[in-house]
């Protein structure tokens, strides 16, 4: 059975952390179509987290088409494959690795690299608004 | 005056202009709140803010000096038995009889509560590996807390009130206690009210929030709505308060810039966005801490300064 975790210091709202973990596990193949997610009570009791937060996360997953509730049985993964095509993912990963190598050669620390990525993402988001 | 609409089920908790005075000092005043059934509410405030006063009125230990209070529709004028049946309570120090065994405590619980669920009480002790024959004084702090919680849950009351339930426990016992509370809430749709100083832990537990300071409600509502109604603005230091949108909750000035927590309607915040400003969402802990640090009109001021300080700002944030 899939188990969630919670990082209290990440600043990411708890329900989003749960949603991210399902997305990521689908991407990595740890979750597949037909897998049952733990019940709301199990997640609430396991993580000491508000059950309404779990309900909200499951609703979001349903909204995204990644999971679906079956009455009386629980919530199941319905997505067939990862949202991005594997080839596209591989190409992106290769160019990212190249970029990371270049950044290291330029003398950037791991912290600086993370900061640079965060700033670039932030600016991109702004452009779209 | 609190009146129940016969068509809908009453909220778990409703207070209207509720106040309690100790001699000449008001412990709590002008408290108007509504918490729906099924919510898990965090009640936060510094010592002396009125948290325990509010909790003791809810559980029926204290009578209001003024205003109204209803728990699932039962007002403070209803017969004591009817009010007590609605609330399970876990006090800070988990008071139990030291020389009683766990089984004796449950026997007492059964004698005092007509709706006592002995099966639930025993099953919980089994699941937690706490022997029924053990005396209370031989239990660990965490186990005592679990027995207190079980006493409150076995009452089968729809509202569970926890006053600083984990402040005396070590981190593992704290987590275990809260896991049990959250599982019980998921299982039965219990409404929970938790008074706590541990703000960082409340985010994962609560979907409702009440911040009390100086005997007054500063902030109350669904956590998500409260977070959506606030922004952290980073603005040039020279920016006067009057130019900022909404209500200023907290402002920190650096050499060149200021960081300001504002409360306003999200649409209004977007409309007033200035190109030189940065607006970021606020985190749960940051929001609570800003309100806790905010200088407020206190209940104690009421006697002397009621006319002088109408306090429109405080009014605006309690709605």
Interface residues (C-beta under 8 A of the other chain):
Chain A: X6 X8 X11 X13 X14 X40 X41 X44 X45 X46 X47 X48 X49 X50 X51 X52 X53 X54
Chain B: X38 X39 X40 X175 X178 X179 X180 X181 X182 X183 X185 X186 X187 X200 X201 X203 X204 X205 X206 X207 X283 X284
